Amino acid sequence: MSYNLLKGKKGIIFGALDERSIAWKTAERVHEEGGEFVLTNAPIAMRMGTINQLAEKTGSQIIPADATSVEDLENLVEKSMEILGGKLDFVLHSIGMSINVRKGRHYTDQKYDWTQKGTDVSAMSFHKVMQTLYKADAMNEWGSIVALTYMAAQRVFPDYNDMADNKAYLESIARSFGYFFGKDKKVRVNTISQSPTPTTAGSGVKGFDGFFSYADEMSPLGNATALECADYTITLFSDLTKMVTLQNLFHDGGFSNMGVSAKIMEAFMKE
Ligand SMILES: NC(=O)c1ccc[n+]([C@@H]2O[C@H](COP(=O)([O-])OP(=O)(O)OC[C@H]3O[C@@H](n4cnc5c(N)ncnc54)[C@H](O)[C@@H]3O)[C@@H](O)[C@H]2O)c1
């Protein structure tokens, strides 16, 4: 169902790799709600993914940008404003990557070059995106910036590895930059803390199936899907949530406030 919530709004969507990506679903929903956007991803992802199909389907242009490169981001922001014909109303940061996770390197045995690269891609890139937007004065008043995160920023999920630290950093950047964006430009900045979701990044985490099922059985509503995450993001881009900022918003079927559920208890009851 669509409500025309984003009619006349323009933005940039980072991170659509394939149709499982949260950013992909969000792009489709933004399009259905009347929003226009530029799609972007790392140059290497262009070769691996199928972003062209999404661009065609949503009538969008693609501008490649490595989110760790300020030069690429400056080019992206400038060109996006040209293409869309003005300042932006929304930006989605849906980017994450850890080489330690990918290569199965244990948290207690990190290769720090990889750790640094993962931090740059997964967290500092959010600062770089916002600093570029801020300096170019690229956001309209009452615009909305959203990044995706995971609850391992607050609680221990051992196999989430160094991504847990990256997400804690990302969430802190949302608050710190969100202050300046709010005060100086009336732009809001939030993170959405999403349930485990079977995407390329998600299923790359060791034991993903285990903590997907665990969260699903623990949460009163079950896990939130990528499409449901897209729906939630739409509300944050819309004018219905103008006063929500500096928040880390759990979108997880209630998981974050659970202690134990009957289903989980069952597995441990002796008779
Ligand atoms: N899947 C989950 O279980 C889950 C749960 C909570 C939060 N998240 C977060 O959601 C976001 C999106 O991930 P997803 O699950 O849709 O997986 P995904 O693999 O589809 O998306 C990750 C994206 O990051 C992009 N990326 C990597 N390096 C980049 C770079 N240098 N520059 C620009 N883009 C780069 C990839 O190309 C890819 O499009 C991530 O921040 C992820 O941590 C995912």
The ligand as an ORCA input file, in Angstrom:
! r2SCAN-3c Opt
* xyz 0 1
  N      21.404     -8.063      7.540
  C      21.331     -7.927      8.860
  O      21.160     -8.885      9.623
  C      21.429     -6.543      9.439
  C      20.921     -6.293     10.742
  C      21.050     -5.021     11.283
  C      21.669     -4.023     10.535
  N      22.150     -4.292      9.267
  C      22.817     -3.223      8.533
  O      22.074     -2.899      7.380
  C      22.947     -2.274      6.453
  C      22.732     -2.879      5.076
  O      23.159     -4.207      5.024
  P      22.328     -5.367      4.326
  O      22.007     -6.343      5.387
  O      21.242     -4.820      3.484
  O      23.448     -6.097      3.428
  P      24.015     -5.801      1.953
  O      25.227     -6.662      1.839
  O      22.956     -5.978      0.953
  O      24.438     -4.255      2.011
  C      25.685     -3.780      2.454
  C      26.124     -2.728      1.449
  O      27.327     -2.051      1.853
  C      27.965     -1.686      0.637
  N      29.344     -1.267      0.826
  C      30.382     -2.006      1.325
  N      31.519     -1.299      1.266
  C      31.196     -0.065      0.748
  C      31.950      1.093      0.452
  N      33.271      1.167      0.681
  N      31.308      2.164     -0.079
  C      29.969      2.120     -0.329
  N      29.207      1.033     -0.062
  C      29.813     -0.046      0.467
  C      27.862     -2.995     -0.152
  O      28.221     -2.852     -1.517
  C      26.420     -3.353      0.065
  O      25.587     -2.767     -0.921
  C      24.372     -2.445      7.016
  O      24.730     -1.275      7.713
  C      24.180     -3.590      7.971
  O      25.175     -3.636      8.961
  C      22.013     -5.524      8.711
*
